[in-house]
Amino acid sequence: MSTFQFIKSSLFIPSLALMTLTVSSQNKQSQPNIVLILADDMGWGDINANGNPLIDTPVLNRLAQQSMSFNRFYACPLCAPTRSEILTGRYFLRTGVSSVSQGYENMRPNETTIAEILKANGYSTGGFGKWHNGAYFQQHPNRKGFDEFTGFLMGHLGYYYDAIYQHNDQDVKSNGYAIDYFTDQALGFIQQNKDQPFFCYVPYNVPHSPFQVPEKYFRKYKAKGLDNELACIYGMVENMDENIGRILTHLEELKLRENTIVIFLSDNGPNTFRYNGEMKGKKGSVDEGGVRVPFYISWPGKIKPGATDQLAQNIDLLPTLLDLCKISFNPELPVDGKNLSLVILKNADTFDRLIFSRQGFYPLNKCAGSVRNNRFRMVATAKDTLLFDMQKDPSQKVDVSKTQPDIRKKLVAAYLKWERELVAQYQPETTIEAGFAGEKSITLPVQDTILSGKVKYSSIHPNQSHTENWVQNGDSIYWKLNMKNAGNYRFEIQYGCPVSEVGSEFQVRMNSVKMPFYIDKPFDSEILPDRDYVPRTESVERTWSWMPIATGRVDSGELILGIKLLEKQNQNAGMIKAIRLIKL
C-alpha cells in the first residue's frame, strides 16, 4: 500500500443545533492545524523519558522535550468515558457515556464535539482509529463533526492485521498492522488538507489487548528478558512511537510543523501492573496510577518547552484548543473543562482545583470514586474513605485521615456534591435510536443484545463477541429500538454454521410480528490465524458470512427486535454475531 493511501468521500454533515459559533476574524490560513494523538491503555510509565529503562520511545522522548509537559494530567479510569470528555469538554456522565459496552458507551446526540466546532469554523476534520463513543447512526463520527473517519466504532478490535474497518459509512478492508494503517490514513488526510486548517484526531488502539504486534518488536523485548505480555505491550508502544514519528516527519516535509499544535496523551492508566512510577493502581482504578497519564502539547515558536505541575484533565482540551485557535463559542450545554492557554503560552502561575474520578455510573456502594487537589487525594469505596498526602506519599501507602480530618471532610463534601449532580442527571442511551432519513442500513451487534436461556457470549467481554450455545428451543436474543421512521427492510444475519448444524428453524420477532427463517446454508466460521503472544480473555476472531433471512415492514416507535430459536435440528444451531436491516 502506498504510504499515503487515503480514502476520501464527500459527505453532508448536519449543522450544529445546540451551539452558537463565531468564526474568528483572523485569516483562516493563520489558524493552527491540530493533530491530537491518543494512546489506548498506555500508562504514564510506558515512556522511556518517564524513567522506564526497558522501553524505547525516542519519538515521544523528543516530543516531550519540545512540548509543554503536564506532570499531573488526568483521564478517566476507562477509555470510552475519556474519549467523550476529550471530545466535548464535559464530564463523562453528562454526555451519557459511562462504560465500555452494551450501550453505555453511546454519546447523547445533543452533545457538541470539538470536531463540530472546528468544522463550523472552517477546519477540515478527520479521525483515524478507535472511536468508542457509539456505533449507531447518531453517534457515528460523520454525524459528530468528522468529514472523514476510518477505523472501528466499538471499543474492542479483535484482530490487528488485515481487518475490516469503517470508512465513513462503508466497510473497507485494510492491509497490514492496525497502527500502520491508521497512520497511513492520517498522513493521507494531512496531505489532502495541507492548504487549509485541519483537525486530525488519531486515537490509536494500542497497547490495548489482544496482544498482537509485528514480530520484530516482540523479539526485541523478549531478548531483554521480558515475559510475553510485557514484551508485546512494549513492542506495541514502540511501533506506535515510530508511527507518531511518521506523522511529525510528514508535517515537517510539508512545512506545516510550525503552524501545527501536536498533542499526545493516553486514555487511562496501564492495562496491566507494570512500571508506572510507583503509583498505586492501573486501568479501572481511581487511584493515581489508574488516571494519571502523559500529556504533551507542542507548537513550535508559540509554546515554550518545559513542564508544569498544574493539575489538568481531558475535559480541558476543548476550551484550551478553541482559545489557542482564537475561536469564540457560546455553548448551550455547560463545559466543565478549564482553559489552560495562559499556563501553556505564558507559563502562568498554577492554580488549585479539584480533579474528580469515578468508576462508571453505579452508586458508591458498588464502585469507587476519588477527588484530587494539589496535595491530597481522597479515595472513597464501599469499604472505606481514605486520604493520602500525594506530595509526601505518591504511592498512597499511608492513610492520613486521622491527622488531617478537616481536609478529609472538605474533600468528601466536594466529591459528594459533584457525584449527586452528575449521577442524578445521568441517563444512559441504551435504547438504540434508528430509522433516520438517510440511514441506509442498521447493523445491530450482539454486544448490545439481551440474552435469554442458555445462549451465551463467546467470551466474558461482550465487545466483539458473538453468541453461541444455541442448544435449547425457545432461547432468544433481543434488542430495544426506537425507530424514527417506518420503512421496508431486508433482514440479514451475520453467522457461522458448519454443515453438521444446518437446518434449525428460527424466528425474527418485532413486537407482535413474527417471521420464520432457517439457517439452511452452511458457512464454516474459521478462527483467524493465532497471532496472539498472550492467551486472550476476549473472544477469538473468526470469519463470518451474511445471509438474508426475511423482508418486512418496520413500524416507527418503540420496538423489541428479537431472534428466537424455534426448532433445533442438531446439537447446536450455529453462531450469530449481528443482525442487519437494509432499507429497501
HELIX and SHEET records of a PDB file:
HELIX    1   1 LYS A   28  SER A   30  5                                   3    
HELIX    2   2 ASN A   48  ASN A   50  5                                   3    
HELIX    3   3 PRO A   58  GLN A   66  1                                   9    
HELIX    4   4 CYS A   79  THR A   88  1                                  10    
HELIX    5   5 PHE A   92  THR A   95  1                                   4    
HELIX    6   6 ILE A  114  ALA A  120  1                                   7    
HELIX    7   7 PHE A  137  GLN A  139  5                                   3    
HELIX    8   8 PRO A  141  ARG A  143  5                                   3    
HELIX    9   9 ALA A  178  GLN A  192  1                                  15    
HELIX   10  10 GLU A  215  LYS A  222  1                                   8    
HELIX   11  11 ASN A  228  GLU A  253  1                                  26    
HELIX   12  12 ARG A  257  ASN A  259  5                                   3    
HELIX   13  13 GLU A  288  VAL A  291  1                                   4    
HELIX   14  14 ASN A  314  ASP A  316  5                                   3    
HELIX   15  15 LEU A  317  LEU A  324  1                                   8    
HELIX   16  16 SER A  341  LYS A  346  1                                   6    
HELIX   17  17 PRO A  405  GLN A  425  1                                  21    
HELIX   18  18 VAL A  446  ASP A  448  5                                   3    
HELIX   19  19 VAL A  499  GLU A  501  5                                   3    
SHEET    1   A 2 MET A  19  THR A  22  0                                        
SHEET    2   A 2 SER A 328  PRO A 331 -1                                        
SHEET    1   B10 GLN A 170  LYS A 173  0                                        
SHEET    2   B10 ILE A 164  HIS A 167 -1                                        
SHEET    3   B10 GLU A 148  PHE A 152 -1                                        
SHEET    4   B10 SER A 124  LYS A 130  1                                        
SHEET    5   B10 PHE A 198  PRO A 203  1                                        
SHEET    6   B10 ASN A  33  ALA A  39  1                                        
SHEET    7   B10 THR A 260  SER A 266  1                                        
SHEET    8   B10 PHE A 295  SER A 298 -1                                        
SHEET    9   B10 MET A  68  PHE A  70 -1                                        
SHEET   10   B10 GLY A 306  THR A 308  1                                        
SHEET    1   C 3 ARG A 292  VAL A 293  0                                        
SHEET    2   C 3 PHE A  73  TYR A  74 -1                                        
SHEET    3   C 3 ALA A 312  GLN A 313  1                                        
SHEET    1   D 4 ILE A 355  ARG A 358  0                                        
SHEET    2   D 4 GLY A 369  ARG A 372 -1                                        
SHEET    3   D 4 PHE A 376  ALA A 380 -1                                        
SHEET    4   D 4 THR A 385  ASP A 389 -1                                        
SHEET    1   E 3 ILE A 432  ALA A 434  0                                        
SHEET    2   E 3 SER A 476  MET A 483  1                                        
SHEET    3   E 3 ILE A 450  SER A 452 -1                                        
SHEET    1   F 5 ILE A 432  ALA A 434  0                                        
SHEET    2   F 5 SER A 476  MET A 483  1                                        
SHEET    3   F 5 GLY A 557  GLU A 567 -1                                        
SHEET    4   F 5 SER A 504  MET A 510 -1                                        
SHEET    5   F 5 VAL A 513  ILE A 519 -1                                        
SHEET    1   G 4 SER A 441  PRO A 445  0                                        
SHEET    2   G 4 MET A 575  LYS A 583 -1                                        
SHEET    3   G 4 GLY A 487  GLY A 496 -1                                        
SHEET    4   G 4 SER A 545  VAL A 554 -1                                        
SHEET    1   H 2 LYS A 456  TYR A 457  0                                        
SHEET    2   H 2 THR A 467  GLU A 468 -1                                        
END                                                                             
